[in-house]
């Protein structure tokens, strides 16, 4: 599914300068799909958003209304994604004590102004 979404976005379906693909997938899958699919210039930035397990549990049980997702398996998955981010030297934004507007501001730093399609790197 990750590959399908990246393939769709590389066709620039809406003529946008920037697309955000939000999901819980292995960064190595994203990197592999981008390398396979992007024959043209296409800038990809991966950023991991993370929070403390207790906060994730509270968010899932409260505002998200999905308490069934708050499991030890989810905690292990989050730890795995953090390990991949560290191994691939990806940016990490901790949202534990951060308001949504501040998270958006932190993400904007990784979107070069006017460079939605700038280079073929995947970082």
Biotite code that builds the C-alpha atoms (Angstrom):
import biotite.structure as struc

atoms = struc.array([
    struc.Atom([0.000, 0.000, 0.000], chain_id="A", res_id=1, res_name="UNK", atom_name="CA", element="C"),
    struc.Atom([2.906, 2.365, 0.747], chain_id="A", res_id=2, res_name="UNK", atom_name="CA", element="C"),
    struc.Atom([4.220, 1.843, -2.779], chain_id="A", res_id=3, res_name="UNK", atom_name="CA", element="C"),
    struc.Atom([0.760, 2.494, -4.262], chain_id="A", res_id=4, res_name="UNK", atom_name="CA", element="C"),
    struc.Atom([0.407, 5.788, -2.392], chain_id="A", res_id=5, res_name="UNK", atom_name="CA", element="C"),
    struc.Atom([3.862, 6.976, -3.339], chain_id="A", res_id=6, res_name="UNK", atom_name="CA", element="C"),
    struc.Atom([3.258, 6.036, -6.961], chain_id="A", res_id=7, res_name="UNK", atom_name="CA", element="C"),
    struc.Atom([0.012, 8.011, -6.909], chain_id="A", res_id=8, res_name="UNK", atom_name="CA", element="C"),
    struc.Atom([1.678, 11.071, -5.387], chain_id="A", res_id=9, res_name="UNK", atom_name="CA", element="C"),
    struc.Atom([4.574, 10.999, -7.856], chain_id="A", res_id=10, res_name="UNK", atom_name="CA", element="C"),
    struc.Atom([2.046, 11.633, -10.633], chain_id="A", res_id=11, res_name="UNK", atom_name="CA", element="C"),
    struc.Atom([1.290, 14.987, -8.945], chain_id="A", res_id=12, res_name="UNK", atom_name="CA", element="C"),
    struc.Atom([-2.492, 14.362, -9.059], chain_id="A", res_id=13, res_name="UNK", atom_name="CA", element="C"),
    struc.Atom([-3.488, 17.780, -7.713], chain_id="A", res_id=14, res_name="UNK", atom_name="CA", element="C"),
    struc.Atom([-0.663, 19.926, -9.037], chain_id="A", res_id=15, res_name="UNK", atom_name="CA", element="C"),
    struc.Atom([0.390, 20.694, -5.482], chain_id="A", res_id=16, res_name="UNK", atom_name="CA", element="C"),
    struc.Atom([3.786, 21.940, -4.366], chain_id="A", res_id=17, res_name="UNK", atom_name="CA", element="C"),
    struc.Atom([3.798, 19.612, -1.344], chain_id="A", res_id=18, res_name="UNK", atom_name="CA", element="C"),
    struc.Atom([2.082, 16.353, -0.461], chain_id="A", res_id=19, res_name="UNK", atom_name="CA", element="C"),
    struc.Atom([2.040, 14.818, 2.998], chain_id="A", res_id=20, res_name="UNK", atom_name="CA", element="C"),
    struc.Atom([1.699, 11.075, 3.303], chain_id="A", res_id=21, res_name="UNK", atom_name="CA", element="C"),
    struc.Atom([0.817, 10.252, 6.871], chain_id="A", res_id=22, res_name="UNK", atom_name="CA", element="C"),
    struc.Atom([1.055, 6.659, 7.975], chain_id="A", res_id=23, res_name="UNK", atom_name="CA", element="C"),
    struc.Atom([2.675, 4.105, 10.165], chain_id="A", res_id=24, res_name="UNK", atom_name="CA", element="C"),
    struc.Atom([4.934, 2.323, 7.753], chain_id="A", res_id=25, res_name="UNK", atom_name="CA", element="C"),
    struc.Atom([8.545, 1.299, 7.872], chain_id="A", res_id=26, res_name="UNK", atom_name="CA", element="C"),
    struc.Atom([10.770, 4.147, 6.683], chain_id="A", res_id=27, res_name="UNK", atom_name="CA", element="C"),
    struc.Atom([12.806, 1.562, 4.771], chain_id="A", res_id=28, res_name="UNK", atom_name="CA", element="C"),
    struc.Atom([9.646, 0.694, 2.754], chain_id="A", res_id=29, res_name="UNK", atom_name="CA", element="C"),
    struc.Atom([9.134, 4.364, 1.927], chain_id="A", res_id=30, res_name="UNK", atom_name="CA", element="C"),
    struc.Atom([12.751, 4.784, 0.910], chain_id="A", res_id=31, res_name="UNK", atom_name="CA", element="C"),
    struc.Atom([12.659, 1.655, -1.261], chain_id="A", res_id=32, res_name="UNK", atom_name="CA", element="C"),
    struc.Atom([9.429, 2.701, -3.018], chain_id="A", res_id=33, res_name="UNK", atom_name="CA", element="C"),
    struc.Atom([10.733, 6.195, -3.677], chain_id="A", res_id=34, res_name="UNK", atom_name="CA", element="C"),
    struc.Atom([13.979, 4.881, -5.143], chain_id="A", res_id=35, res_name="UNK", atom_name="CA", element="C"),
    struc.Atom([12.051, 2.466, -7.369], chain_id="A", res_id=36, res_name="UNK", atom_name="CA", element="C"),
    struc.Atom([9.344, 4.853, -8.537], chain_id="A", res_id=37, res_name="UNK", atom_name="CA", element="C"),
    struc.Atom([10.908, 8.272, -8.888], chain_id="A", res_id=38, res_name="UNK", atom_name="CA", element="C"),
    struc.Atom([12.540, 8.485, -12.282], chain_id="A", res_id=39, res_name="UNK", atom_name="CA", element="C"),
    struc.Atom([12.084, 12.265, -12.245], chain_id="A", res_id=40, res_name="UNK", atom_name="CA", element="C"),
    struc.Atom([13.076, 14.816, -9.671], chain_id="A", res_id=41, res_name="UNK", atom_name="CA", element="C"),
    struc.Atom([11.001, 14.298, -6.562], chain_id="A", res_id=42, res_name="UNK", atom_name="CA", element="C"),
    struc.Atom([11.998, 15.474, -3.097], chain_id="A", res_id=43, res_name="UNK", atom_name="CA", element="C"),
    struc.Atom([10.993, 13.220, -0.219], chain_id="A", res_id=44, res_name="UNK", atom_name="CA", element="C"),
    struc.Atom([11.468, 14.031, 3.437], chain_id="A", res_id=45, res_name="UNK", atom_name="CA", element="C"),
    struc.Atom([10.596, 11.531, 6.132], chain_id="A", res_id=46, res_name="UNK", atom_name="CA", element="C"),
    struc.Atom([9.920, 12.718, 9.653], chain_id="A", res_id=47, res_name="UNK", atom_name="CA", element="C"),
    struc.Atom([8.861, 10.518, 12.545], chain_id="A", res_id=48, res_name="UNK", atom_name="CA", element="C"),
    struc.Atom([6.260, 11.964, 14.893], chain_id="A", res_id=49, res_name="UNK", atom_name="CA", element="C"),
    struc.Atom([6.389, 10.233, 18.245], chain_id="A", res_id=50, res_name="UNK", atom_name="CA", element="C"),
    struc.Atom([5.121, 10.631, 21.770], chain_id="A", res_id=51, res_name="UNK", atom_name="CA", element="C"),
    struc.Atom([5.530, 8.901, 25.110], chain_id="A", res_id=52, res_name="UNK", atom_name="CA", element="C"),
    struc.Atom([3.588, 5.633, 25.420], chain_id="A", res_id=53, res_name="UNK", atom_name="CA", element="C"),
    struc.Atom([1.345, 6.981, 28.193], chain_id="A", res_id=54, res_name="UNK", atom_name="CA", element="C"),
    struc.Atom([0.405, 9.969, 26.027], chain_id="A", res_id=55, res_name="UNK", atom_name="CA", element="C"),
    struc.Atom([-0.253, 7.733, 23.018], chain_id="A", res_id=56, res_name="UNK", atom_name="CA", element="C"),
    struc.Atom([-2.512, 5.543, 25.180], chain_id="A", res_id=57, res_name="UNK", atom_name="CA", element="C"),
    struc.Atom([-4.408, 8.592, 26.464], chain_id="A", res_id=58, res_name="UNK", atom_name="CA", element="C"),
    struc.Atom([-4.824, 10.028, 22.954], chain_id="A", res_id=59, res_name="UNK", atom_name="CA", element="C"),
    struc.Atom([-6.087, 6.723, 21.584], chain_id="A", res_id=60, res_name="UNK", atom_name="CA", element="C"),
    struc.Atom([-8.519, 6.220, 24.459], chain_id="A", res_id=61, res_name="UNK", atom_name="CA", element="C"),
    struc.Atom([-9.675, 9.844, 24.490], chain_id="A", res_id=62, res_name="UNK", atom_name="CA", element="C"),
    struc.Atom([-9.821, 12.082, 21.407], chain_id="A", res_id=63, res_name="UNK", atom_name="CA", element="C"),
    struc.Atom([-9.224, 9.294, 18.872], chain_id="A", res_id=64, res_name="UNK", atom_name="CA", element="C"),
    struc.Atom([-11.843, 6.992, 20.380], chain_id="A", res_id=65, res_name="UNK", atom_name="CA", element="C"),
    struc.Atom([-9.755, 3.916, 19.559], chain_id="A", res_id=66, res_name="UNK", atom_name="CA", element="C"),
    struc.Atom([-8.720, 2.442, 22.923], chain_id="A", res_id=67, res_name="UNK", atom_name="CA", element="C"),
    struc.Atom([-8.463, -1.031, 21.370], chain_id="A", res_id=68, res_name="UNK", atom_name="CA", element="C"),
    struc.Atom([-5.307, 0.127, 19.554], chain_id="A", res_id=69, res_name="UNK", atom_name="CA", element="C"),
    struc.Atom([-3.559, 0.904, 22.821], chain_id="A", res_id=70, res_name="UNK", atom_name="CA", element="C"),
    struc.Atom([-1.712, -2.385, 23.251], chain_id="A", res_id=71, res_name="UNK", atom_name="CA", element="C"),
    struc.Atom([1.775, -3.654, 24.052], chain_id="A", res_id=72, res_name="UNK", atom_name="CA", element="C"),
    struc.Atom([2.059, -4.496, 20.346], chain_id="A", res_id=73, res_name="UNK", atom_name="CA", element="C"),
    struc.Atom([1.503, -0.811, 19.488], chain_id="A", res_id=74, res_name="UNK", atom_name="CA", element="C"),
    struc.Atom([4.223, 0.123, 21.971], chain_id="A", res_id=75, res_name="UNK", atom_name="CA", element="C"),
    struc.Atom([6.612, -2.332, 20.298], chain_id="A", res_id=76, res_name="UNK", atom_name="CA", element="C"),
    struc.Atom([5.717, -0.956, 16.855], chain_id="A", res_id=77, res_name="UNK", atom_name="CA", element="C"),
    struc.Atom([6.396, 2.602, 18.014], chain_id="A", res_id=78, res_name="UNK", atom_name="CA", element="C"),
    struc.Atom([9.767, 1.512, 19.407], chain_id="A", res_id=79, res_name="UNK", atom_name="CA", element="C"),
    struc.Atom([10.578, -0.255, 16.144], chain_id="A", res_id=80, res_name="UNK", atom_name="CA", element="C"),
    struc.Atom([9.730, 2.843, 14.092], chain_id="A", res_id=81, res_name="UNK", atom_name="CA", element="C"),
    struc.Atom([11.937, 4.948, 16.365], chain_id="A", res_id=82, res_name="UNK", atom_name="CA", element="C"),
    struc.Atom([14.766, 2.458, 15.871], chain_id="A", res_id=83, res_name="UNK", atom_name="CA", element="C"),
    struc.Atom([14.368, 2.684, 12.086], chain_id="A", res_id=84, res_name="UNK", atom_name="CA", element="C"),
    struc.Atom([14.329, 6.480, 12.268], chain_id="A", res_id=85, res_name="UNK", atom_name="CA", element="C"),
    struc.Atom([17.522, 6.445, 14.303], chain_id="A", res_id=86, res_name="UNK", atom_name="CA", element="C"),
    struc.Atom([19.198, 3.911, 11.998], chain_id="A", res_id=87, res_name="UNK", atom_name="CA", element="C"),
    struc.Atom([18.285, 5.932, 8.904], chain_id="A", res_id=88, res_name="UNK", atom_name="CA", element="C"),
    struc.Atom([19.166, 9.252, 10.544], chain_id="A", res_id=89, res_name="UNK", atom_name="CA", element="C"),
    struc.Atom([15.659, 10.647, 10.093], chain_id="A", res_id=90, res_name="UNK", atom_name="CA", element="C"),
    struc.Atom([14.282, 13.686, 11.842], chain_id="A", res_id=91, res_name="UNK", atom_name="CA", element="C"),
    struc.Atom([12.126, 12.941, 14.897], chain_id="A", res_id=92, res_name="UNK", atom_name="CA", element="C"),
    struc.Atom([9.563, 15.294, 16.409], chain_id="A", res_id=93, res_name="UNK", atom_name="CA", element="C"),
    struc.Atom([8.390, 14.403, 19.893], chain_id="A", res_id=94, res_name="UNK", atom_name="CA", element="C"),
    struc.Atom([4.761, 15.461, 20.274], chain_id="A", res_id=95, res_name="UNK", atom_name="CA", element="C"),
    struc.Atom([4.399, 14.378, 23.904], chain_id="A", res_id=96, res_name="UNK", atom_name="CA", element="C"),
    struc.Atom([4.044, 17.907, 25.264], chain_id="A", res_id=97, res_name="UNK", atom_name="CA", element="C"),
    struc.Atom([3.521, 19.783, 22.014], chain_id="A", res_id=98, res_name="UNK", atom_name="CA", element="C"),
    struc.Atom([0.334, 21.429, 20.747], chain_id="A", res_id=99, res_name="UNK", atom_name="CA", element="C"),
    struc.Atom([-0.842, 20.570, 17.243], chain_id="A", res_id=100, res_name="UNK", atom_name="CA", element="C"),
    struc.Atom([0.030, 24.042, 15.905], chain_id="A", res_id=101, res_name="UNK", atom_name="CA", element="C"),
    struc.Atom([3.576, 23.696, 17.217], chain_id="A", res_id=102, res_name="UNK", atom_name="CA", element="C"),
    struc.Atom([3.914, 20.265, 15.586], chain_id="A", res_id=103, res_name="UNK", atom_name="CA", element="C"),
    struc.Atom([2.840, 21.790, 12.269], chain_id="A", res_id=104, res_name="UNK", atom_name="CA", element="C"),
    struc.Atom([5.404, 24.558, 12.727], chain_id="A", res_id=105, res_name="UNK", atom_name="CA", element="C"),
    struc.Atom([8.071, 21.931, 13.418], chain_id="A", res_id=106, res_name="UNK", atom_name="CA", element="C"),
    struc.Atom([7.119, 20.001, 10.265], chain_id="A", res_id=107, res_name="UNK", atom_name="CA", element="C"),
    struc.Atom([7.209, 23.104, 8.073], chain_id="A", res_id=108, res_name="UNK", atom_name="CA", element="C"),
    struc.Atom([10.936, 23.374, 8.767], chain_id="A", res_id=109, res_name="UNK", atom_name="CA", element="C"),
    struc.Atom([11.434, 20.214, 6.664], chain_id="A", res_id=110, res_name="UNK", atom_name="CA", element="C"),
    struc.Atom([9.591, 21.565, 3.605], chain_id="A", res_id=111, res_name="UNK", atom_name="CA", element="C"),
    struc.Atom([11.967, 23.748, 1.598], chain_id="A", res_id=112, res_name="UNK", atom_name="CA", element="C"),
    struc.Atom([10.206, 26.893, 0.374], chain_id="A", res_id=113, res_name="UNK", atom_name="CA", element="C"),
    struc.Atom([9.213, 26.543, -3.267], chain_id="A", res_id=114, res_name="UNK", atom_name="CA", element="C"),
    struc.Atom([10.888, 23.175, -3.590], chain_id="A", res_id=115, res_name="UNK", atom_name="CA", element="C"),
    struc.Atom([8.091, 20.604, -3.788], chain_id="A", res_id=116, res_name="UNK", atom_name="CA", element="C"),
    struc.Atom([9.926, 18.897, -6.671], chain_id="A", res_id=117, res_name="UNK", atom_name="CA", element="C"),
    struc.Atom([13.548, 19.754, -6.100], chain_id="A", res_id=118, res_name="UNK", atom_name="CA", element="C"),
    struc.Atom([15.802, 16.713, -6.166], chain_id="A", res_id=119, res_name="UNK", atom_name="CA", element="C"),
    struc.Atom([15.846, 12.951, -6.270], chain_id="A", res_id=120, res_name="UNK", atom_name="CA", element="C"),
    struc.Atom([17.042, 12.396, -2.729], chain_id="A", res_id=121, res_name="UNK", atom_name="CA", element="C"),
    struc.Atom([15.162, 10.416, -0.152], chain_id="A", res_id=122, res_name="UNK", atom_name="CA", element="C"),
    struc.Atom([16.159, 11.452, 3.333], chain_id="A", res_id=123, res_name="UNK", atom_name="CA", element="C"),
])
